[in-house]
Amino acid sequence: MRHRLWALAFCCAAVLIFQWAGAAQALVAIDPGHGGYDRGIIYDTGGKETSEKRVDLAISKAIAAALRAKGASVFLVRSVDRYLGIAQRARIASARQPAVFLSVHLASANAFQIYASLMPNVQLPPAAPAGGNQAPPAAPAAVNQAPGNLPPAGNQGVQAGPASGGGGQTGPDQQALRQYYLYSMRQRPYLGKSRDLASALEQSLKQAFPGETISYMEIPLPLLDAIAAPAVLVECPAPQYMDYNNPAVVSGMAQAIAGAIISYGTY
């Protein structure tokens, strides 16, 4: 009988260790918007300027702390006030292979806005034969769109080559364009999971802030498009409507967002 109890205890401990190890490997990437010379939206809060980049970082750090308190592993794409382009953010996040990606911004209105990617239906061009000089089709416009307070996606694209001597224009080779398409379409296999994560965020924020406007939208977003994981962007209300100098407000918001990520099922 004693041997059976020891065997049962050993099995239970093994299961707990396995679950803990799996949780430790599941990273949440939090991406504070803007930074450096890119201040984001500049708000007038009672005659005092408030930059979006500062509040984005403060909210992101609070979310990270709330997640860590719940046992999650977290890293910030930027943890200081520095500029990162869209492609840089995608590369930094992708290098860590996160289980969830969350980008944090502020809105220009009194509302929470949750975004997930809307991927265009794009056919990849065939790989160019060796020595081929046929110019490929242009990249679809939808890939380069972003919401109003995000920087343009110009640093993700492939630049066209100089005009050729024969009067035409030589674009990038087809292989380069294929690589660009593949990079900017990494989100496609995760669209369903991203929508589930967005729904969890929407429900959690509605419970925490019952009087606030909270909406969800799918839109082509270059940053989310390039993430190979469930990825969502959340815009929090503008500082004119939400007192981000109040630690209780920031903590309540962080707890609601962290709770949504946990309930989504990452851990």
N, C-alpha and C positions, 0 to 999 in steps of 0.2 A: 504493500500500500504506500509505504514511504517513497519507494522508487517511482511510483506513478505520480505522486504529488510533485516530486522533484522534476520529473519529465514535463509535467504540465506547466510548472513555473518557468522552466527553461524555454518552452515553446512560447509562452506569453511574453517573456523578456525579449526573445528573438523578434517577435512581431513588432513590439514597441520600438526596438532598435532600428528595424527595417523602415518603419513608418517615419521615425525621426530622421533617418538618413535621407529618405526621399524628400521630406520637407526641407531639409537643409540644402538640397540641390536645386529646389524650385525658387528661382530668384524673381523678384518684382523689380522692374526698372521704372523709375520715376524720373520724368523729364521736365524740369522747370523751364517754362517758356522764356524766350528772349535771353538777355544777358549782355554784358559789356556795353558797347556803343549802341546796341539795339535795346532801347529802353522799353519797347512795347508801347502800350497806350499810356499817355500821361494824363492823370486825372487831377482835377481841381477839387481838393477836399478842404473846404472851409478856408480858401485863400492859400492853402499849402499844396505844393505839387507832390503827387504820389506816383511813382513809376511802377508799371505793371511788373517789370522784371524782378523788383524787390519782393513784391507780394507773392509772385509765383514761387520764388525760392523759399519764402517763409512757409507757405502752405505745403509745399513739397516736403520740406524737412519735418513738418508736423505729421504728415501722412506716413513718412518713413519711420518716425518714432512710434507712432501708433501701431504700425505693422510689426515692428520689431518686438513691441510689448506683447503682441499676440503670437510670437514665435516665428514670424516670417523672416526670410532673408531678403534684404533690400539693398539696392545701390542707386545713387543719384547720377544721372547722366551729366549734370553739372552741379557741383556743390558750392561753387563760388561765383562771383560776379564776373563771368567771362563770356565772350561771344562764341557761339557755335552755330555753324550753318546746318541746314537740314540734313545734308549728306553726312556731315560729321556726327550729328546726333544718331543717325541710323547706324553708322559704323560702330560707334561706341557701344550702343545698346546691343547690336547684333553680336559683337565680340564676346559678350557675357552670356549669350543664349538664354534670355529671360523667359520665364513661364508666362509673364504678363508684362505689358508695356502700358504705362499711363503718362500722358502728357498733360501738364497743368498750365492753364492760362486764366486770364480774367476776361469777362465780357465787358461790353460798353453799356449794358443795361442792368436792370434789377432782375436777373434771371440766371439760373443754372442751365447751361447748354451742353449736352453730351453728344459727341460726334464719334461715329464709326466710319470706316472707309466704304466708299462706293466705287467698286472697281469697274472700269470700262471694259467692254468685251473686245479685246485687241487680239488680232492674229499676228503672231511673231513672223517676221520676214525670214525666208530661208537663208541659211548660211551661204555667204558668197563663195563661189569657186575660187581656187587659187588664181591670182592675177586678174580677177574680174574687176571691171571699172564701172559697173552699173550703179547708179546712185540709188539708195534705198528710199522708201517713202518717209515722209516726215513723221516725227513722233506725234501721237494724238494729243490734242489740246487738253483733254480731260486730265491727263497725267500731271500737268503743270498747274492745276488750279489749287487754291487754298482759301480758307476763310479769311475775312477781311483783316484780322489782326495778326495773321501769320506772315512771315517774310516770304517773298516769291521763291519758287523752287529752281531758280536759274542755276544754282550750283550743283544740281543733280543731273542736268541734261548733258547731251553730247554736242559740242559745238560743230557747226558746219565748217567745211574746209574752204579755202579761198577759191575764187572764180578760176575756172580753167581757161587755158589759152584758146580753146576752140569755141568760146562764146557761151558754153554752158557753165554749170556750177557743180563741182565735185563735193558731195556730202561726205559724212563719215562712212567708213566701210561697214558692210552689213553685219559683220561680227561684233563690232563695237555697239551698234544699235541693238543687236540681239541682247548683249550683255546689259545694256541700259534697261531694256524692256523687262528682262528677267529680274533685275534688281528692284525695279519699281513695281513689280507684280508679286513680290514675296508674300504679301498679305492674303492673296487669294485663297489659299487652303484654310485660312483661319477666320474667314469672314463670319461663319456661323458662331464660332466661339466668341468673336469680338462683339457680336450683337448680344449674346448672352451676358457678357460682362457689362455692356452698356445698360442692359435691362436691370441687372443687379444694382448698378450705380444709381439708376433712376429711382428704383424702389427705395433704396436706402436713404437717399437724399430727401425723398418725399416724406419719409417717416421722421427724419431729423429736422426738416424745415417745412412743416405743413403749410405755411402761409406763402411760400415762395413759388415762383413760376419755374418749373423744371421740365425741360423738353429734350427730345432726342432727334437727331438728324443723321442721315447717311450722306456723305459728300466725298468727292475725290480729294484726298489729302496726301500729298507727296510723302510726308513723314510716316504716316500710318501705313501707306502702301508698301513701304520698304521694310517693314518689320515682320519677321517670320515668327509671330506669336500673337495671341489675342491682344489687340491694341485698341485703345480708346483715348480720345482727347476730351477733357472736361474744362469748360469755362465756368468760373465762379462769378457771382455778382460783382459789379463794379464797387470800388471803395466808397462811393457816395451812398450806397445802399447797405453796405456790410462793414461793420467796424472791425477791420483787421488788426487794429491796435489792441483789441480786447483779446487776451489769451483764451478766454472761454469760448469765444466765437471761432477762433482758428482751431482750437482743440475739438470742438463739436463737429466742425466740418471734416477734420482729419479722421475722427473716429467713424463718421458715417461712411467716408470713402474707403477707409481701411476695412471696415466691417463688410462692405460690399465685395471687396476683393477676396476676403476670407470666405464669405458665404458662396462666392462664385465657384469655389471648389478647387483652388490651387493647392490647398494643403489638406 
